[in-house]
Amino acid sequence: MLDYVYERLTELFPEMVENRRYFHKYPELSFKEVNTPKKIAEYLQELGIEVRTNVGGRGVVGKIVGGKSGKTVAIRADFDGLPVQDEKEVSYKSQIPGVMHACGHDAHTAILLTVARVLHEYRESLSGNVVLIHQFAEEVSPGGAKAMIEDDCLDGVDVIFGTHLWSTVPVGEVKYGIGHFMASSDRFEIEVKGKGGHGASPHETIDSIVVGATIVKEIQQIVSRNINPLKPAVVSVGTFHAGETFNVIADHAKITGTVRTLDTSVQELIIDRLEKIVKGTCESVGAEYKLKYEKGYPPVFNHEAETVFLADCAKKVVGTAKVNAMEPLMGGEDFAYYLQKVPGTFFITGAGNAKKDIVYPHHHPKFDIDEDSMLIAAKVFVTSVIEYLQKN
């Protein structure tokens, strides 16, 4: 059966590319997706697939009922874009100013639509069911996964698979990881309230810039001096805003950043150290402060049996040599919420190609993918679905 399915996917590859390029041209930001879920639902409905819309807000869920009774496999794809200006000069360049698919979600969606079409065509041969989860708002916490789960998108699901096309991994390769695979993604915001004054009279002020700079310097030592070197962690400052003009000492500074961990005990240690550093630094000079810490997505934890199974399926598509384990990624993904509810795994499909100048990282204005990666991901998905249902 797989040979026939692979052949059909290859036949439909031009349509997959066409769909991906359409979504790339017309991206929509997280929690503002209107036309994208509408197009997804229409595509699935035209195939005759059972569809639920507005799942958890803006999600779309399709269900393919197989010809034989059995387990239920879910596949998830996200479809939101990013507030990034597309700087590529391609025919499918984003037509929405300041918004682009800089993370491959357009391709994820196109892959799942084609997979849905093929599995629906072969539904009488399926020994179970397939749930198609098209998720909104992966890029912005609290994300769409949690809301869709609360709206029963995983009802009856026994296992779930998801992939991320990865532009810094060569096309043709598939990467996986057992256990912690991606990090939690938290955000912090620090406001320092000092006392402003003339630049010529610093002794009469409490310089919020100096206080803020001291905080930035001190928190850089959390990972290097407080965390076990064998446990991954990241504390990064992303913004520092203070002052209005050259000769006035600023009375206010605002700092934002992110924390990434794979271990909740490490996460709590970082929170504790961050609070003590901000409090101690400000109190030592008489400044006031506010610290806001928001826990984002939890770490992605891949289940062992399902990950090994997925890797074996991928080997049938690209060959054993091209399927390898990789170190955990410090990026975040709300696919973590699905894996807290049902067994499954999240894997990486290589989508980079230096010969085509497809080398830019995710969220870059020139981000792109080698579209051949979509066919590979689609084949891995259908292999996983068919093999899992037959096996169980």
SVG drawing of the C-alpha trace seen along z (x, -y; Angstrom):
<svg xmlns="http://www.w3.org/2000/svg" viewBox="-18 -70 48 75">
<polyline fill="none" stroke="black" stroke-width="0.4" points="0.0,0.0 2.8,-2.4 4.2,-2.3 0.8,-3.4 0.5,-6.1 3.9,-7.5 3.1,-7.6 -0.1,-9.5 1.7,-12.0 4.3,-12.6 1.4,-13.2 -0.1,-15.7 3.2,-17.4 2.6,-20.4 -0.7,-21.0 1.1,-20.9 3.6,-23.5 0.8,-25.6 -1.1,-25.6 2.1,-26.4 2.9,-29.4 -0.7,-30.7 -0.4,-30.6 3.0,-32.2 1.6,-35.1 -1.2,-35.7 0.0,-35.1 -2.0,-36.0 -0.8,-36.7 -1.4,-34.6 -5.0,-35.0 -5.9,-37.0 -6.3,-34.1 -9.5,-34.4 -8.9,-33.5 -6.4,-30.7 -8.7,-28.5 -11.5,-29.2 -9.5,-27.9 -8.3,-24.9 -11.9,-24.0 -13.1,-24.5 -10.4,-22.2 -11.2,-19.4 -15.0,-19.8 -14.7,-19.6 -12.9,-16.2 -15.8,-15.0 -13.9,-14.9 -15.8,-15.5 -14.7,-19.0 -15.1,-21.1 -14.3,-24.8 -13.6,-27.4 -12.1,-24.7 -10.6,-26.4 -11.1,-29.7 -9.7,-29.5 -8.6,-25.9 -9.8,-23.4 -10.1,-19.7 -10.9,-17.0 -11.5,-13.4 -11.0,-10.5 -12.9,-7.3 -11.1,-4.2 -12.8,-1.2 -11.8,1.0 -12.1,0.4 -8.9,-0.4 -6.9,-3.1 -6.9,-6.8 -3.8,-8.7 -3.6,-12.5 -1.4,-14.7 -0.9,-18.4 0.1,-21.4 0.2,-25.1 -0.8,-27.9 0.0,-31.3 2.6,-33.8 5.0,-36.2 5.3,-40.0 8.4,-40.0 8.8,-41.8 9.5,-39.4 12.7,-40.3 12.9,-37.4 12.5,-38.2 10.4,-35.3 7.1,-34.9 5.3,-33.8 6.7,-36.7 4.3,-37.8 1.7,-40.3 0.9,-41.5 3.2,-44.3 5.1,-43.4 3.8,-39.8 5.3,-36.6 5.6,-32.9 9.1,-33.0 8.9,-29.7 7.5,-27.2 3.9,-27.0 2.6,-27.6 4.4,-24.4 3.2,-22.5 -0.4,-23.3 0.1,-22.4 1.6,-19.1 -1.3,-18.1 -3.8,-19.1 -2.2,-16.8 -1.8,-14.0 -5.5,-14.4 -6.4,-14.1 -4.4,-10.9 -5.5,-9.2 -9.1,-10.0 -8.7,-8.4 -7.3,-5.3 -9.6,-5.4 -11.3,-2.0 -7.8,-0.4 -7.1,-2.1 -7.4,0.0 -8.6,-3.0 -9.1,-6.7 -7.1,-9.8 -7.6,-13.2 -6.2,-16.3 -5.4,-19.1 -4.9,-22.5 -3.8,-24.7 -3.8,-28.5 -1.4,-30.7 1.6,-28.6 3.9,-31.6 2.4,-33.6 1.7,-32.3 -0.7,-31.0 -0.9,-29.5 -3.7,-27.6 -2.9,-24.0 -4.1,-24.4 -7.4,-25.9 -7.9,-23.3 -7.3,-20.5 -9.8,-22.0 -12.2,-21.9 -11.7,-18.2 -9.4,-18.1 -7.8,-15.0 -11.0,-13.2 -10.5,-9.5 -6.9,-10.0 -4.4,-7.3 -1.2,-8.8 -0.1,-12.1 2.7,-13.1 4.0,-16.5 7.0,-17.9 8.8,-21.1 10.5,-21.9 14.0,-23.1 16.0,-25.4 19.3,-24.7 19.1,-21.0 19.8,-19.8 16.8,-18.6 16.7,-14.8 17.5,-14.4 15.1,-13.6 16.0,-14.3 14.4,-13.0 15.0,-13.0 13.7,-10.8 12.6,-12.6 13.1,-16.3 13.4,-17.6 12.5,-21.3 12.6,-23.8 10.1,-25.7 9.8,-29.3 9.3,-31.9 9.3,-35.7 10.3,-38.3 9.8,-42.0 11.7,-44.2 10.8,-47.9 13.3,-50.0 12.0,-53.3 14.9,-55.6 15.1,-59.3 15.8,-61.5 17.8,-64.6 20.3,-66.7 23.3,-64.8 25.5,-67.4 24.3,-66.4 24.3,-62.6 24.7,-62.7 21.1,-64.0 19.6,-61.1 19.1,-57.4 20.3,-56.4 17.8,-53.8 20.2,-53.0 23.1,-52.2 20.7,-50.1 19.3,-48.3 22.7,-47.7 23.9,-46.2 20.8,-43.9 21.6,-42.8 25.2,-42.1 24.3,-40.1 21.6,-37.9 24.1,-36.8 25.9,-34.9 22.8,-32.9 23.5,-30.2 27.3,-30.3 27.5,-30.3 24.2,-28.9 23.1,-26.2 24.7,-22.7 26.7,-22.8 25.1,-19.4 21.6,-20.9 20.8,-23.2 19.5,-26.7 19.3,-30.1 18.7,-33.5 18.7,-36.2 17.9,-39.9 16.0,-41.0 15.2,-44.7 16.5,-47.6 14.7,-50.9 15.5,-54.0 16.0,-57.7 14.9,-60.4 17.9,-62.7 21.6,-62.9 21.9,-65.2 19.1,-63.9 19.6,-60.9 16.6,-58.6 14.3,-57.9 12.8,-54.8 14.2,-51.7 12.4,-48.7 14.1,-45.3 12.6,-42.3 14.0,-38.8 13.4,-35.1 14.3,-32.0 14.6,-28.6 15.0,-25.3 14.4,-21.6 14.1,-20.9 11.4,-22.5 13.8,-22.6 16.3,-24.6 13.4,-26.9 12.5,-27.5 16.1,-28.2 16.4,-30.8 13.2,-32.5 14.5,-32.6 17.9,-34.0 16.3,-36.6 14.0,-37.9 16.9,-38.2 19.2,-39.9 16.5,-42.5 15.5,-43.1 19.0,-43.3 20.3,-45.6 17.4,-48.0 17.3,-48.1 21.0,-48.7 20.6,-52.1 17.1,-53.1 15.4,-52.3 11.9,-50.8 11.2,-47.9 8.5,-45.6 9.3,-42.1 6.8,-40.2 7.6,-36.6 5.4,-34.6 5.8,-30.9 5.2,-30.0 5.0,-26.6 6.4,-23.7 9.2,-21.5 8.4,-19.2 8.8,-15.6 8.9,-12.9 7.7,-9.5 10.2,-6.8 8.2,-4.0 6.5,-6.5 9.8,-8.2 11.5,-5.0 8.5,-4.0 8.6,-7.3 12.3,-7.1 11.8,-3.6 9.1,-4.9 11.3,-7.8 14.0,-5.4 11.7,-3.8 11.3,-7.2 14.9,-8.7 17.1,-5.7 18.7,-4.7 21.8,-7.0 19.6,-10.1 17.7,-9.6 19.5,-10.5 19.0,-11.6 19.9,-15.2 20.6,-17.3 17.6,-19.0 16.6,-22.4 16.2,-25.4 13.3,-26.8 9.8,-26.4 6.7,-24.7 3.2,-24.3 3.1,-20.9 4.2,-20.1 0.6,-20.3 -0.5,-17.5 2.3,-15.3 1.1,-15.9 -2.2,-14.3 -1.4,-11.5 1.7,-9.6 3.5,-10.8 6.5,-12.5 7.6,-15.8 10.4,-15.5 12.5,-17.7 12.4,-17.5 15.4,-19.0 14.5,-21.9 17.7,-23.7 19.7,-23.8 22.8,-25.8 22.9,-25.4 19.5,-27.2 20.6,-29.8 18.1,-28.4 20.2,-28.8 18.5,-31.5 17.3,-30.6 13.8,-30.7 12.2,-34.2 14.7,-35.7 13.3,-38.1 14.8,-35.9 13.7,-32.6 12.6,-30.0 12.5,-26.2 13.4,-23.7 9.9,-22.6 11.2,-19.0 11.1,-18.7 7.3,-18.8 7.1,-15.6 9.5,-13.9 7.4,-15.0 4.2,-13.9 5.6,-10.5 6.8,-10.1 3.4,-11.1 1.4,-8.6 3.9,-5.9 3.5,-6.5 -0.3,-6.5 -0.6,-3.4 2.0,-1.4 0.7,-2.4 -2.9,-1.5 -1.8,1.8 0.4,2.6 -2.3,1.8"/>
</svg>
